[in-house]
Amino acid sequence: MTNSVFQQALHDDFDRLHPQLQRRFGVDGERDQGCIGTGTMDRVWRGGAFTAPFLHFGTVRHILFPETGTNIPFTIENYAYRDTYGRPTLTFVRTFQVRPHRRRRFDATMVYHPGRDVIVDYLGTTQHLGVDLDVTTDGRGGLRIRSGAQVFRGGVRCPALLHADAEVRESWDERAGHFTIRVAVTHRRLGPLFGYNGTFQASYVRAGAPVPAAVRPLRENPA
């Protein structure tokens, strides 16, 4: 039996997560094949006008997008599978209904790197950028994820000028009975770039169910 990507990264601290988060981030293809979250982002925001061209470029690879708003319908699809290199992989495909006739996606796939004891988050449809993730518990049953080193396909480090830092916080609201999420991406010099926060409910996909081709990347990074 192979532990989930997050179980491998958190080690014994995985048991310090709230039971609802343990199941959600314990998706490994054996107990559950996937976790589908459905909810609403209270707010999707971006930085100043200078960020719009950069965010618009991100739509080409399903990474970032320039639209903002409130009460945005949201889904997140987490499926476990082994990629073509045999690595246990977990998808993070987030879809935002930013306009009545427009959806934006923010795609990523995560693998655990045992040699460096980190999760590598491959962004976009072609995994052209790999980001090391520092994954910890917050002491209250929640999960905190912070980005670290960023490397382009082929081993080229992301230049400092383009380097952005991301922080994700996810928790379970016991009273309301739903997951809460808060994401912020900032640039060390330019300040806030992009983010969103809101809530969602989760349903689980039985083990052995097929993993939809639409959530897999078009190309995989072996590094």
VEXDRENDO-632242 format. One record per atom (N, C-alpha, C): x, y, z; residue in one letter. Coordinates in steps of 0.001 Angstrom, whole numbers, plus 500000, padded with zeros to 6 digits. Layout:
<sites>
XYZA
...
</sites>
This chain:
<sites>
500849498791500000M
500000500000500000M
500876501247500000M
500568502195499127T
501311503446499055T
500507504546499719T
501119505257500655N
500436506377501278N
500187507480500266N
499224508322500571S
498942509440499683S
500130510396499634S
500123511252498630V
501183512250498467V
501344513075499746V
500245513479500343F
500316514323501541F
500706513532502776F
500298512283502865Q
500741511453503983Q
502254511281503962Q
502825511106502785Q
504272510942502669Q
504999512223503089Q
504451513368502724A
505124514634503020A
504982515029504487A
503834514738505087L
503579515152506463L
504085514148507496L
504289512899507071H
504737511849508003H
503746511744509167H
504228511702510394D
503354511519511555D
502412512704511767D
502769513877511248D
501905515049511429D
500587514919510674D
500524513976509733F
499264513781509008F
498126513489509980F
498424512766511059D
497399512406512038D
496928513597512852D
497608514736512730R
497203515938513459R
496183516756512677R
495940516383511422L
494890517041510650L
493519516633511172L
492549517495510979H
491168517142511292H
490792515902510474H
489991514994511018P
489618513781510271P
489060514052508878P
488316515154508720Q
487802515478507388Q
488934515794506415Q
489973516483506903L
491125516768506045L
491970515521505829L
492012514634506817Q
492749513391506634Q
492160512592505479Q
490829512530505413R
490244511792504300R
490478512514502984R
490283513829503003R
490432514585501748R
491844514493501198R
492850514682502044F
494231514656501581F
494854513262501680F
494037512292502079G
494498510912502093G
494110510147500843G
493510510818499858V
493114510163498606V
494342509525497961V
494309508207497792D
495480507489497278D
495143506465496204D
493877506371495814G
493483505406494802G
493069504068495363G
493298503846496657E
492914502580497267E
491670502727498135E
491675503700499032R
490463503969499804R
489491504791498964R
489963505881498428D
489171506733497530D
490006507021496294D
489353507015495136Q
490050507376493903Q
490152508872493742Q
489148509560494282G
489140511006494108G
488283511710495132G
488435513015495161C
487645513895496019C
487205515072495159C
485900515315495103I
485360516398494297I
484754517434495230I
485334518628495229G
484817519709496053G
483977520657495219G
482829521058495778T
481924521976495087T
481484523061496054T
481642524300495665G
481257525372496569G
481291526723495901G
481600527741496700T
481590529121496225T
482789529859496791T
483477530576495928M
484532531453496402M
483921532815496716M
484018533189497980D
483462534472498400D
484096535619497629D
485376535474497333R
486080536539496615R
487223535953495801R
487328536374494562V
488492536115493719V
489074537481493373V
490345537671493654W
490931539000493505W
492267538940492761W
492724540094492327R
494060540222491748R
494651541543492204R
495954541698491959G
496642542931492308G
496293544056491355G
497175545045491277G
496945546213490443G
496813545879488966G
496491546890488181A
496256546707486746A
497451546072486045A
498657546278486571F
499861545734485939F
499858544208485935F
499041543585486793T
499027542117486856T
498176541488485759T
497270542259485164A
496306541692484220A
496959540985483032A
497947541591482337P
498562540879481206P
499233539572481636P
499907539591482766F
500571538397483272F
499548537303483579F
498455537669484245L
497439536689484601L
496711536172483363L
496476537072482401H
495819536644481165H
496681535622480422H
497993535819480420F
498896534858479773F
498770533482480434F
498520533472481745G
498379532206482458G
497197531379482016G
496190531995481393T
495025531230480955T
495374530235479852T
496462530505479125V
496864529620478029V
497202528232478553V
497807528170479740R
498231526885480323R
497382526476481524R
496247527114481696H
495364526800482826H
496095526962484161H
496675528152484368I
497360528403485637I
496661529539486389I
496713530744485859L
496093531894486500L
495144532558485511L
494380533540485994F
493446534235485120F
493185535621485688F
492745536575484844P
492630537970485297P
491281538337485898P
490242537530485695E
488909537901486171E
488849537932487702E
488021538795488222T
487787538893489654T
486284538873489905T
485908538761491174G
484487538801491485G
484191538235492854G
482924538189493175T
482460537629494435T
481421536547494153T
481260535656495120N
480284534558495014N
480441533779493710N
481670533326493462I
482004532630492220I
481865531117492424I
481009530436491650P
480912528979491747P
482266528328491472P
482552527265492230F
483902526704492252F
483833525190492400F
484713524501491679T
484905523071491898T
486396522777491948T
486751521735492703I
488132521267492739I
488109519751492617I
488891519221491684E
488934517793491407E
490305517240491788E
490314516373492777N
491538515701493222N
491406514219492919N
492230513731492007Y
492246512315491659Y
493648511753491867Y
493702510541492391A
494982509857492589A
495206508848491465A
496441508816490961Y
496816507837489937Y
498333507791489855Y
498856506835489132R
500299506791488854R
500538507370487468R
501487508303487388D
501773508907486090D
502612507960485247D
503011508422484065T
503741507539483144T
505132507182483658T
505610507876484690Y
506900507559485301Y
506729506715486562Y
505499506267486809G
505229505392487938G
505089506094489274G
505008507412489287R
504943508168490537R
503493508338490996R
503212508089492285P
501885508430492799P
501641509927492613P
500514510262492041T
500210511633491636T
498824512014492116T
498647513280492478L
497339513784492875L
497039515041492084L
495889515053491411T
495505516226490622T
494887517299491509T
495092518535491119F
494405519676491709F
493886520523490551F
492681520220490119V
492074520950489000V
490939521801489552V
491156523116489569R
490189524051490118R
489500524789488975R
488183524818489008T
487395525490487975T
486557526585488615T
486637527786488040F
485919528959488536F
484950529431487452F
483676529548487793Q
482685530065486853Q
482688531590486991Q
483666532224486347V
483893533654486572V
482836534535485915V
482192534017484876R
481110534732484210R
480051533689483819R
478820534112483524P
477793533121483159P
478216532189482034P
479026532689481099H
479433531861479964H
480959531726479876H
481623531854481010R
483083531720480985R
483568530995482232R
484334529937482009R
484991529218483092R
486497529396482961R
487162529469484078R
488627529483484107R
489107528307484950R
490218527700484522R
490790526577485257R
492181526929485774R
492494526318486909F
493811526444487516F
494242525002487802F
495115524465486940D
495484523051486983D
496840522839487638D
496951521749488372A
498237521341488927A
498185519847489210A
499351519226489206T
499497517836489630T
500655517768490609T
500463516989491667M
501451516939492741M
502023515538492884M
503342515471493066V
504035514210493340V
504962514430494534V
505249513352495244Y
506161513437496377Y
507561513048495922Y
508557513880496266H
509951513625495923H
510644513097497176H
510863511782497280P
511423511224498521P
512843511681498808P
513630511940497774G
515012512343497992G
515135513681498689G
514195514578498415R
514220515908499030R
513114516088500064R
512291515066500229D
511207515071501207D
510307516282501025D
509899516513499782V
508973517605499480V
507942517130498470V
506827517828498437I
505883517672497336I
506304518631496236I
506313518137495003V
506563519000493852V
505221519233493159V
504868520491493025D
503607520906492428D
503882521337490995D
503457520516490035Y
503655520849488622Y
502450521643488133Y
502709522862487675L
501629523767487309L
501295523683485832L
500013523822485536G
499576523931484159G
499388522615483446G
498968522731482200T
498626521555481401T
499840520804480873T
501021521447480878T
502219520788480355T
503325520672481405T
503001520924482661Q
503954520781483762Q
505276521503483475Q
505171522699482902H
506397523421482521H
507096524048483713H
506395524159484857L
506997524744486053L
506722523844487246L
507800523452487940G
507671522654489151G
507991523497490370G
507126523443491375V
507286524263492572V
507365523354493797V
508429523486494571D
508526522748495833D
507526523312496831D
506877522419497579L
505893522842498558L
506328522437499962L
506217523384500876D
506418523112502295D
505027522913502898D
504759521697503368V
503432521330503841V
503491521097505349V
502641521808506089T
502622521681507545T
501179521725508040T
500984521299509293T
499704521500509948T
499749522836510687T
498572523387510970D
498544524707511603D
498318524644513111D
498315523436513683G
498121523289515118G
496666523246515533G
495734523460514578R
494301523438514877R
493558522475513963R
494285521558513365G
493671520583512470G
493650520993511022G
494143522199510720G
494158522684509350G
495476522398508645G
495505522643507349L
496680522408506514L
497180523737505965L
498505523905505984R
499134525095505412R
500167524662504384R
500116525262503226I
501034524954502134I
501717526245501712I
503048526219501659R
503810527378501201R
504744526950500073R
504838527796499058S
505696527482497915S
507153527783498241S
508038527042497558G
509469527241497726G
510153527395496383G
511218526630496170A
511987526724494929A
511106526431493719A
511363527146492630Q
510585526998491406Q
511529526754490240Q
511276525677489497V
512188525260488429V
511394524985487160V
511841525586486050F
511219525319484762F
511644523946484238F
510853523454483317R
511176522185482664R
512586522262482078R
513389521231482312G
514767521226481864G
515749521624482952G
515234521973484151G
516108522268485275G
516511523718485419G
515910524632484655V
516252526049484738V
515487526688485889V
516208527280486825R
515544527913487967R
514798529173487537R
513672529384488144C
512883530576487845C
513643531819488280C
513833532806487398P
514540534033487783P
513831534740488937P
514610535395489770A
514050536079490939A
512973537086490544A
513143537728489378L
512187538732488937L
510798538137488709L
510746536846488329L
509475536198488030L
508960535359489194L
509765535210490211H
509419534320491330H
508282534915492154H
507234534109492355A
506110534511493205A
505939533479494311A
505447533930495450D
505231533053496594D
503747532816496788D
503392531551497007A
501991531193497220A
501816530594498609A
500692530904499214E
500318530281500482E
498870529825500400E
498644528579500806V
497308527993500819V
497003527558502240V
495821527899502719R
495351527432504019R
493990526771503824R
493893525544504325E
492636524822504213E
492281524245505568E
491004524313505916S
490564523832507222S
489132523321507120S
488659522752508234W
487285522264508320W
486548523101509346W
485427523670508928D
484581524463509824D
483578523514510471D
483801523179511723E
482984522189512414E
481533522656512530E
481336523929512819R
479980524439513018R
479195524459511716R
479830524937510629A
479131525049509349A
479136523743508564A
480070522841508895G
480138521557508202G
480637521662506777G
481674522485506559H
482256522574505226H
483750522906505322H
484435522724504189F
485843523085504091F
485953524578503806F
486998525188504334T
487312526573503996T
488691526603503343T
488862527508502407I
490143527619501713I
490477529087501505I
491764529386501613R
492262530742501365R
493600530618500636R
493709531278499498V
494916531206498666V
495370532625498355V
496674532860498491A
497239534168498140A
498572533962497436A
498746534646496309V
500003534627495552V
500562536041495566V
501791536181496019T
502407537503496119T
503784537508495476T
504193538682495035H
505534538888494492H
506331539672495530H
507577539293495704R
508376539891496777R
508579541385496599R
508524541865495375R
508686543302495127R
507393543988494741R
506557543294493984L
505362543926493444L
504144543786494344L
504222542906495322G
503114542750496254G
502096541716495810G
500857541825496297P
499817540832495991P
499543540735494487P
499425539477493998L
499166539246492583L
497785538663492329L
497405537658493142F
496203536881492829F
495805536079494064F
494510535828494201G
494081534987495305G
492590534760495313G
492165533895496216Y
490740533621496371Y
490504532988497734Y
489271533090498207N
488893532449499465N
487406532120499436N
487057531021500094G
485664530609500107G
485486529281500798G
484402528602500476T
484055527339501140T
483565526330500111T
483632525055500498F
483114524001499617F
482790522744500412F
481929521908499835Q
481614520585500331Q
482356519567499474Q
482532518359500004A
483281517341499255A
482480516054499139A
482617515406497993S
482129514041497793S
483308513211497303S
483208511900497459Y
484354511047497181Y
484033510043496078Y
485057509781495260V
484943508859494137V
485507507518494578V
484756506456494360R
485152505140494844R
486475504685494221R
487221503914494992A
488485503366494499A
488233502496493279A
489120502598492302G
488997501816491087G
488238502509489976G
487596503626490297A
486884504375489258A
487897504989488290A
487531505157487020P
488474505753486072P
488786507206486398P
490015507593486136V
490434508980486320V
490167509726485011V
489348510771485018P
489016511462483766P
490262512000483061P
490322511810481775A
491456512311480997A
491568513827481111A
490446514504481322A
490440515968481352A
491206516547482534A
491445515762483585V
492178516301484736V
493672515991484659V
494075515168483723R
495496514833483584R
496203515880482718R
497484516123482968P
498213517075482118P
498422516521480716P
498653517407479771L
498920516981478396L
500327516422478248L
501234516883479110R
502618516412479071R
503131516367480515R
503988515369480811E
504486515193482166E
505972515507482241E
506367516007483393N
507747516381483646N
508413515276484460N
509483514667483966P
510116513546484701P
511001513979485853P
511329515264485961A
512288515713486966A
511662515761488345A
</sites>
